[in-house]
Amino acid sequence: MSSSKPASRRHLPTSPFSPPPAAPSVQDFVLHDQVTHDKYGLGRVVEVDPGRSALVDFGPQRVRIVAPYAKLFKL
């Protein structure tokens, strides 16, 4: 049985259409990084599972945020 995912096509320089957007890169966080989140506010990274998730202490609560870390930014 073949894969249901179509093969990606390369963008030709002479094409009148703009190239497809690049895949977003996953940020790397390390222990004790100060971060901000749109919903939870300011926090500090207390645990990291590289490429999978980060546990962030936002003061009154600790929240595990999974990759690609939507709305989480390093300060």
Helices and strands as residue ranges (DSSP letters): E 34-37, E 41-49, E 53-57, E 62-66, E 72-74
